[in-house]
Amino acid sequence: MTTEIRTADKTSIRVRFAPSPTGTLHIGGARTAYFNWLFARQNQGKVILRIDDTDISRSTEVSYRQILDSFAWLGLDFDESPEVGGAYGPYRQSQRTEIYQAYLRKLQEKGLTYPCFCTPEELQKERVAAQKEGRAPRYSGRCRHLAPEEAARRIEAGERAVFRLKTDVHGETTVHDLIRGDVTFQNEEIDDFIIWKADGTPTYHFASCVDDVEMRITHIIRAEEHLSNTPRHIQLFQAFHAEIPVFAHVPMILAPDRSKLSKRHGATSVEEYREAGILPEALVNYLLLLGFSPGENREIVSREEAIECFRLERVAKHAAVYDVKKLEWLNQYYFRTRSVDQLLYEMWPGLLEKAWVSTEESREKLAWLRTLLQFLQQKSRQEADVWNMLECYFRPPVSYDDKGVKKHFQHPETAQRLRQLADLLATLPVFAAWPLEQLYRQTSEQIGCKAADLIHPTRLALTGITVGPGLFDVMTLLGRKECHNRLLEAANFIEKSN
């Protein structure tokens, strides 16, 4: 028998993302959720967030909230979810036990299930024997042939049992995958798998398929690691006499060395990327590029543009390779193109905490601060870089870089040159970058030294460090009086040190 998968009506598309709240949202999960979101938005469909929390021992409310916070930060909204509600709730599996029990009873009434009393030790012996004989380590089905009376007697006696689905061992099952094309499995490879555990709870496979039926899911877009489970799920959908959803299995995300992506390769969760200063726009853009090419050599793709160009059929079949440099490049682009007013707003609480601004700043100070942030923004990859460069604009250096002192403050004429430059600043009719540069170059010619012999000591004197944005832009933002005072302070420091 070959199982055909029916294509759902495009106008009624419903997709779902179903994470387990046992940890933070992984980048792979976020990518899968984004592909679901794009497909639904592109087709005027619905995207549902379902929480697979049947594993009570590992599921936590903290993890659940972290997942919700991650999606809110990414800007991915859901049409139905535990928080939003909807016509097919509850949307947490831990609250749907009665629904699962009802489906189990229906299968039992049809004779499609049977209790299995095999112990873990017995099952292990079967697996070892199968491996020795060169057979696939699948369940033999020996409890399938127990007389119903005996099975009922053993359950009545309190013997623990799981329930297995009677699978069709003849023919084959073909999955028509929107990404991978037809993938065929021999039914004899599918054993009578467990759908109900001995502790009275459903397995992942059973609960997931029940929910997909109940929530009218038309397309299942998930990671390729679930592809091998799909034949089992198809047999469950058939047992329910339900329409089989359309499947699409997205490729894995591998580390640069093509090993499984793990923490040793850097951040792996959305929360970690957020803490590292990655912007949500950059991460969402990057998620699109993990296994999908927008075409025309485009790499900068907004959410709106992604909705227009995304096609499941064009998602790569091969694994996507994680490239942190590409993510950092995207983050730099989005950070530098972000509104400076938004940046000012986001940094304002920190500026207040450092007492660098007050709650009632003058318009002159605000205008200066806006110009300063806009200048530093174009020299930065993320907000942390701005903070690292900001302090010198609000207070003089409390110390000077040791290596810089040895390299730029040791010349016997440096102190005198800094004093001379401090005095010359007053001669400029306009204190701005271009006239400052001309002043430094003319002065270097007059005293017979390289311009660098004046520029490097000045930078160290003004900022305390040896690297940073263009010196004359820095001086313009510091202002004439502040530059004058800091040059003199540095000259005093050099004279006292020698």
C-alpha positions in Angstrom: 0.0 0.0 0.0 1.3 3.5 -0.9 0.0 6.3 1.2 -0.9 9.5 -0.7 -0.8 12.8 1.1 -3.6 15.2 0.1 -2.8 18.8 -0.4 -4.7 21.2 1.8 -6.7 24.1 0.5 -4.4 27.1 0.3 -7.0 29.5 1.7 -7.3 27.5 4.9 -3.6 27.0 5.7 -2.9 26.4 9.4 0.7 25.7 10.6 2.1 25.2 14.1 5.3 25.4 16.0 5.3 23.2 19.0 8.4 23.6 21.3 8.9 21.7 24.6 9.5 24.1 27.5 12.5 22.2 28.7 15.1 24.9 27.9 15.6 28.1 26.0 14.6 28.6 22.3 17.4 27.2 20.2 18.4 28.9 16.9 17.2 25.9 15.0 13.8 26.1 16.6 13.6 29.8 15.9 14.4 29.2 12.3 11.7 26.5 12.0 9.2 28.9 13.7 10.1 31.7 11.3 9.6 29.4 8.2 6.2 28.5 9.6 5.4 32.1 10.2 6.5 33.2 6.7 4.5 30.4 5.0 1.4 31.3 7.0 1.7 35.1 6.4 2.4 34.6 2.7 -0.7 32.5 2.3 -3.0 34.4 4.6 -3.1 31.5 6.9 -2.8 31.0 10.6 0.2 30.2 12.7 -0.3 28.4 16.0 2.0 28.2 19.0 1.4 24.9 20.8 3.4 24.0 23.9 4.4 20.3 24.0 4.8 20.0 27.8 3.7 16.4 28.4 7.1 15.7 29.9 6.1 17.1 33.3 9.5 16.2 34.9 11.5 18.4 32.5 9.0 21.1 31.6 9.2 24.4 33.5 7.3 27.6 33.6 10.6 29.5 33.5 11.4 27.9 30.1 7.9 28.5 28.9 8.2 32.2 29.7 11.7 32.4 28.1 10.3 30.9 24.9 7.5 33.5 24.8 9.9 36.3 25.5 12.2 35.2 22.7 9.4 35.2 20.2 8.2 38.6 21.4 11.7 40.0 21.0 12.1 38.5 17.5 8.7 40.1 16.6 7.1 36.8 15.6 3.4 36.8 16.5 1.0 33.9 16.7 -2.7 33.8 15.8 -3.5 31.2 18.4 -1.4 30.3 21.5 -1.7 29.7 25.2 -1.6 33.5 25.7 -3.7 34.6 22.7 -6.3 31.7 23.0 -8.3 30.4 20.1 -11.1 28.1 19.0 -8.9 24.9 19.3 -7.4 25.3 22.8 -6.1 24.5 25.3 -2.7 25.1 23.6 -0.6 23.4 26.2 -0.5 19.6 26.0 -0.5 19.2 29.8 -4.1 20.6 29.7 -5.4 18.3 27.0 -5.2 14.9 28.7 -9.0 14.2 28.4 -8.7 14.8 24.6 -5.9 12.2 24.3 -7.8 9.7 26.4 -10.8 10.0 24.2 -8.7 9.4 21.1 -7.1 6.4 22.8 -10.5 4.9 23.6 -11.6 5.3 20.0 -8.6 3.4 18.7 -9.1 0.7 21.4 -12.8 0.3 20.4 -11.6 -0.2 16.8 -9.1 -2.8 17.9 -6.2 -0.8 16.6 -4.2 -0.9 19.8 -3.1 -3.5 22.3 -1.4 -3.5 25.7 2.2 -4.5 25.9 3.6 -6.0 29.1 7.2 -6.4 27.9 9.8 -5.2 30.4 12.7 -3.0 29.4 15.0 -6.0 30.0 13.0 -8.2 27.6 12.9 -5.5 24.9 16.7 -5.1 25.3 17.2 -8.8 24.7 15.1 -8.6 21.5 17.2 -5.7 20.2 20.5 -7.6 20.9 19.2 -10.7 19.2 18.0 -8.7 16.2 21.4 -7.0 15.8 23.2 -10.4 16.0 21.0 -11.7 13.2 21.5 -8.6 11.1 17.9 -7.5 11.5 16.6 -4.0 12.4 16.2 -3.7 16.1 12.4 -3.3 16.0 9.7 -4.6 18.4 8.7 -8.2 17.6 5.1 -7.7 18.3 4.7 -10.6 20.6 2.1 -8.9 22.9 0.1 -8.2 19.8 -1.1 -11.8 19.8 -2.2 -12.0 23.4 -5.8 -13.0 23.8 -8.0 -10.0 24.9 -9.1 -11.9 28.0 -5.5 -12.5 29.1 -4.6 -8.9 28.5 -7.6 -7.7 30.4 -6.8 -10.1 33.3 -3.2 -8.8 33.6 -4.3 -5.2 33.6 -7.0 -6.0 36.2 -4.2 -7.6 38.3 -2.3 -4.3 38.3 0.4 -5.2 35.8 1.9 -2.2 34.2 1.4 -1.9 30.4 2.0 0.5 27.6 -0.3 0.6 24.6 1.0 0.1 21.1 -0.5 0.9 17.7 -1.1 -2.0 15.3 0.8 -0.8 12.3 0.4 -2.0 8.7 3.5 -4.0 8.0 2.7 -4.5 4.3 3.6 -2.2 1.4 5.2 1.2 1.8 4.5 4.7 2.8 5.6 7.6 0.6 5.9 11.1 2.1 5.4 13.8 -0.5 7.7 16.4 1.2 7.5 19.9 -0.2 11.3 20.3 0.3 12.7 16.9 -0.3 10.3 15.5 -2.8 9.0 11.9 -2.4 10.6 9.9 0.4 9.5 6.3 0.6 9.6 4.0 3.7 9.0 0.3 3.8 6.2 -0.4 6.2 7.9 -3.5 7.5 10.5 -1.1 9.0 7.8 0.5 11.2 7.2 -1.5 14.3 4.1 -1.4 16.6 5.2 1.7 18.4 4.1 2.9 21.8 1.4 5.5 21.8 0.5 5.5 25.5 2.9 5.1 28.3 2.6 3.0 31.5 2.3 6.1 33.6 -1.0 7.0 31.9 0.3 9.7 29.6 0.5 9.9 25.8 3.8 9.6 23.9 5.0 12.6 21.9 4.0 11.0 18.6 0.4 10.3 19.8 -0.2 13.7 21.5 1.3 15.6 18.5 -0.8 13.8 15.9 -4.0 14.2 18.0 -3.3 17.9 18.4 -2.6 18.3 14.7 -6.0 16.7 13.9 -7.9 18.7 16.5 -6.3 22.0 15.6 -6.9 21.5 11.9 -3.2 21.7 11.0 -2.8 21.6 7.2 1.0 21.8 6.8 3.7 20.5 9.2 6.9 22.4 8.7 9.6 21.0 11.0 13.2 19.9 11.4 14.5 17.0 9.2 15.2 15.0 12.3 11.5 14.3 12.4 11.4 12.9 8.9 12.0 9.3 10.2 9.0 9.7 12.5 6.7 10.8 9.7 5.6 7.3 8.5 4.5 6.6 12.1 2.6 9.8 12.2 0.9 9.0 8.9 -0.2 5.6 10.3 -1.7 7.5 13.3 -3.6 10.0 11.0 -4.9 7.0 9.0 -6.0 5.3 12.3 -7.9 8.5 13.2 -9.5 8.6 9.7 -8.1 12.2 9.5 -6.7 14.1 6.5 -3.0 13.8 6.4 -1.2 17.2 6.6 1.4 18.3 4.0 4.9 17.9 5.3 8.1 19.9 4.8 11.3 19.0 6.7 13.8 21.8 6.9 17.6 21.0 6.9 19.7 20.8 10.0 22.0 23.6 11.1 25.6 22.5 11.4 28.7 24.2 12.9 31.4 25.5 10.6 33.3 22.2 10.9 30.0 20.4 9.9 29.5 18.9 13.3 26.4 19.3 15.3 25.9 22.9 16.4 26.6 23.2 20.2 27.6 25.7 22.8 31.3 25.2 22.0 30.7 27.0 18.7 29.2 30.1 20.5 25.7 31.2 21.3 23.0 28.7 20.3 19.8 30.1 21.9 17.9 33.2 21.0 18.3 34.5 24.6 22.1 34.2 24.3 22.2 36.2 21.0 20.0 38.9 22.6 22.4 39.1 25.6 25.4 39.3 23.1 23.9 42.5 21.5 22.5 40.9 18.4 19.5 42.9 17.1 16.2 41.0 16.4 16.1 42.3 12.9 19.6 40.9 12.2 18.8 37.5 13.8 15.5 37.1 11.9 17.3 38.1 8.6 20.0 35.5 9.4 17.4 32.8 10.2 16.0 33.2 6.6 19.5 32.6 5.1 20.0 29.4 7.0 18.8 27.1 4.2 17.1 29.5 1.9 18.4 31.9 -0.8 16.3 35.0 -1.5 17.8 35.1 -5.0 19.6 37.9 -6.9 22.5 37.7 -4.4 20.4 39.4 -1.8 21.3 39.0 1.9 19.6 42.0 3.5 16.0 40.9 3.6 13.3 42.5 5.8 10.4 40.6 7.2 8.0 42.1 4.6 10.4 41.2 1.8 10.8 37.7 3.2 7.1 37.1 3.1 7.1 38.0 -0.6 10.0 35.9 -1.6 9.9 32.9 0.7 9.0 29.5 -1.0 9.1 26.2 0.9 10.0 24.5 -2.4 13.2 26.5 -2.6 14.5 25.6 0.9 17.7 23.7 0.6 17.7 20.0 1.1 21.3 20.0 2.4 22.3 21.2 5.9 22.8 24.9 6.5 26.2 25.9 7.9 26.3 28.3 10.8 28.4 31.4 10.0 28.9 33.7 12.9 30.7 36.3 10.7 27.7 36.6 8.5 25.5 37.2 11.5 27.8 39.8 12.9 27.9 41.5 9.5 24.1 41.6 9.4 24.0 42.9 12.9 26.4 45.7 12.0 24.3 46.7 9.0 21.1 46.8 11.0 22.7 48.6 13.9 24.2 51.3 11.7 20.9 51.8 9.9 18.8 51.9 13.0 17.3 55.3 14.0 19.6 57.3 16.2 16.6 58.5 18.1 15.7 54.8 18.9 19.3 54.3 20.0 19.1 57.3 22.2 15.9 56.1 23.7 17.3 52.7 24.5 20.5 54.0 26.0 18.8 56.8 28.0 18.2 54.7 31.2 21.9 53.8 31.3 23.0 57.4 30.7 20.8 58.5 33.6 22.3 55.8 35.8 25.8 57.0 35.1 24.7 60.6 35.7 25.9 61.6 32.3 22.5 63.2 31.6 19.6 64.5 33.7 15.9 64.1 33.4 15.5 67.7 32.2 18.4 68.2 29.7 18.7 71.4 27.6 18.0 71.1 24.0 21.6 72.0 23.3 22.8 69.0 25.3 20.3 66.7 23.7 21.3 67.9 20.2 24.9 67.3 21.0 24.2 63.9 22.5 22.2 62.9 19.4 25.1 63.9 17.1 27.5 62.1 19.3 25.5 58.8 19.2 25.0 59.1 15.5 28.8 59.5 15.0 29.7 56.5 17.3 26.9 54.4 15.8 28.6 54.5 12.4 31.8 53.2 14.0 30.1 50.4 15.9 28.8 46.9 15.3 26.4 46.9 18.3 25.3 49.0 21.2 28.1 47.6 23.5 30.7 49.2 21.2 29.0 52.6 21.6 29.1 52.2 25.4 32.8 51.3 25.2 33.6 54.5 23.4 31.3 56.9 25.2 32.9 57.6 28.5 35.7 59.8 27.2 33.1 62.3 26.0 31.7 62.8 29.5 34.8 62.9 31.6 38.6 63.3 31.2 40.8 60.1 31.2 41.6 58.9 34.8 44.6 57.1 33.4 46.4 56.6 30.1 47.0 53.3 28.3 50.4 52.0 29.5 51.6 50.9 26.0 50.4 54.2 24.6 52.4 56.1 27.2 55.6 54.2 26.4 55.0 54.8 22.7 53.6 58.3 22.4 54.5 60.2 25.7 58.2 59.4 25.9 59.5 62.0 23.3 61.2 64.8 25.2 59.3 67.4 23.2 55.8 65.8 23.6 54.7 67.9 26.6 55.8 71.1 25.0 54.0 70.2 21.7 50.8 69.4 23.6 50.9 72.8 25.3 51.6 74.5 22.0 48.6 72.7 20.4 46.4 73.7 23.3 47.2 77.4 22.7 46.7 77.1 19.0 43.1 75.8 19.4 42.1 79.3 20.4 43.1 80.6 17.0 40.5 78.6 15.0 37.5 80.7 14.1 35.4 77.5 13.7 36.2 74.5 15.9 35.4 71.7 13.5 37.1 68.6 12.0 38.5 70.2 8.7 40.2 73.3 10.2 41.5 71.1 13.1 43.2 68.8 10.6 44.7 71.7 8.7 46.0 73.2 12.0 47.7 69.9 12.9 49.3 69.4 9.5 50.5 73.0 9.3 51.9 72.8 12.8 53.8 69.5 12.1 55.4 71.2 9.0 56.4 74.2 11.1 58.1 72.3 13.9 59.5 69.6 11.5 57.8 66.4 12.6 55.3 64.0 11.1 51.6 64.8 11.6 51.3 61.4 13.3 53.7 62.6 16.0 51.1 65.1 17.0 47.9 63.1 16.3 48.8 60.0 18.4 49.8 61.9 21.6 46.7 64.1 21.2 44.4 61.1 21.0 46.0 59.5 24.0 45.7 62.8 25.9 42.0 63.3 25.1 40.7 59.7 25.4 43.3 57.8 27.4 43.5 55.1 24.7 45.4 54.8 21.3 42.6 53.7 19.0 39.1 55.0 18.1 37.2 57.1 15.6 38.8 59.9 13.6 40.7 62.2 16.0 39.4 65.5 14.5 35.8 64.3 14.7 36.4 63.4 18.4 37.9 66.8 19.1 34.9 68.5 17.4 32.5 66.6 19.7 34.6 67.3 22.8 34.7 71.0 22.1 37.4 73.6 22.2 37.5 74.1 26.0 37.6 70.4 26.9 40.3 69.7 24.4 42.4 72.6 25.7 42.1 71.4 29.3 42.9 67.7 28.5 46.0 68.6 26.4 47.3 70.6 29.3 46.5 67.8 31.8 48.4 65.3 29.7 51.4 67.7 29.4 51.4 68.0 33.2 51.3 64.2 33.5 54.3 63.8 31.1 56.4 66.4 32.9 55.7 64.8 36.3 56.5 61.4 35.0 59.8 62.3 33.5 
